[in-house]
Structures are given as structure tokens and as C-alpha cells.
Amino acid sequence: MAEVYRSDVSGAAAARVWSVIRDFNALPIWTPFVAESRIEGAMPSDRLGCVRNFRLRDGGEIRERLLVLDDTRMACTYSILDAPMPVENYRATLRLWPVAREGACFAEWSARFDCTPENEPGLLRQIGDGVFAAALAHLRKRF
């Protein structure tokens, strides 16, 4: 099983950042690579089991299911249902932590997934740098 992890520090309070990312349908607001997103079946975007269907700026489409939304821990976990990437059993968690410096937070994003050995190095770079690090940097700039 492959594992990827990235983190970043934002100058905004964790609760303020969480108010944006807890919306499972808000990817176009805080990531640079998502063009549009919708929740299937008109479900609320904070309902466990809801599925977001989003289109990337490069035209790729991804479907993900919300598995955990924990306002107390400021964490969400989701799985990929369909994606152009050759991954299986993909499960990721994005979590925020308040830090000692007033008005700042530590964000960490991790994922575990299965893939073929020959695809693993490229997927770790693509997901780690092209998705997680890029989105966290964009989130930091937004706040």
C-alpha cells in the first residue's frame, strides 16, 4: 500500500480555514486545479456518504465519497470512487490543528492507496505535490 503525506502552516485561525474546507463541495474555492464540483443526488455537502463529482481544469473527472466529517477534530476523510489515476482503495484525510501562534493553523493531508509498483513513484509525486502540496499552498495564500 502506497502512502503520501504533505503539510503546511496557514496564517489564518484553524476554525476560519475549517469553515471553508469542511464544505465537501468547495474544492473550486480553495484549490487551483478544480474547475467545478457538484454533490450528486442533491445531498447536503456535509452529509456522510455524499458523493462529490468534480471536473479538473485539465478536463479529468473525479468522484469521491465523504466518509468522515469531524468538526471537533477539524478533519475529513474521503475515498475515491472514480478517477483518471490508476489507484484503488484510495482513502485520504485532511486535518487542521490550531498552533500556539495566535491565528495560525497546521494543515496535514495524507492518503493511502493501492497501485502497481511501476506507477507508485509517479502517483506519489502527482498526489503529494500536484494535489496536496499545491492545494495547501493555495489555501495558505487564500487566507
N, C-alpha and C positions, 0 to 999 in steps of 0.2 A: 504494500500500500504506500503510495506517494503522499508526502506531507509538505505543505508550503505555509510559510508564516511571514507576515510583514507587520510593522507597527510604525506609528508616527505620533507626534505630540502637536496638539492644536492649542492656539492661544485663547480659545473660547471655552466657557464652562461646559462640563460634560452634559449637564441637563439641556443646555441650549443646542448642542450638537445632536444629542439623542432625539430631541423634538423633530429633527429633520429626518434622520436615518431610520427611526422606528417605523416610518411610513414605508411599507414594503413596496409601494408603487412609486416612490420618489427618486429612483435612480437617475432620471434625466436632470433632476435638480442638482445633484451633488457628484455626479461622475461625468468625466469629459467624453466618454465613448458611447453612451446610451442616447439614442435619438428619441425614442418614445417607449412608453410602457403602459400596460393596462392589466387590471386584475380580471381574470376570467370569471364568468358567471355572475358578474356584478356583486361579488362578495366584498365586504369591508377589507381594507388593506391591512388591518391588524388582526384578522381572524385566522387562527391556526388552521392550516390546511389550505389556505387560499393559494392560488397559483398566479404568479406574475408572468406575463408574456411580454417580452421586450425585444425591440429591434436595435441593433448596434448601428453606429454611424457607418460602418463598413458594409452594412446590409445583412449581417448574420442575425439569426433569431434564436432566442434562448427562453426556455420555460423553467421556472423554479418554484418549488413549494415551500411555504413558510412552515417550519417545524416547531420553533420556539420563539416567543417574543416575551422577554422578561424585563419589565420596566424597572424593577428594583435593582437588578444587576446590570441594566442597560446593555442587554445582549440579545442578539437574534441569531437563530440557526436556520439554515435552509438547505435544501437539496436541489440538484439539477435534475430535471426530468428529460429535457431535450436540449442539445447544444451542438454547434458545429465542431466542438473539440472532442477528440476521441477519449472521453473519460466515462467511467462507470462508478456507481456507488459514491458519487460526489456529495460531500457534506461539509458545509462551511459555517463558521461562527464569526460574527463581528461583534466586538465588545468594547465599551468605553469605560475608562476608570478616571475618576477625579484625581488630580495630582495636588501636591502640597501647595504649589504656587497658585494663588487665588485666580480663578477664572481660566484655568487650563485643564486639558484632559489628555489622557493617553489612550490611543485607539489601537486595538490589535485585531488582526483578521487572519484566520487560519482555515485551512481546508485539508481534507484527506480524500483520496480517490484512488481508484484502480485504473491502470493503463498498461499498455505494453511497455516493456523495458526500453525499447528504442524510442518511444515517444516521451518518456518521462523527463529527460533533461529539458526539452523544448517546452513541455507543458508547465514545468516548474517555473521557467523564465516567463512564459506567457501569462500565467495566472499570477505569479508573485510580483513581477514588475509591471507587466502590461495592464493588469486589472487591479490588484490590491494596492500596490505602491502608488500607481497613477491616481486611483480614486482617493486614497487617503491624502495625497498631496493636494489634489483639487479641493477636497473637503477643508483642509487646513487653510488654503487661500480664500475659500468662500467666507470663512469666519475671521 
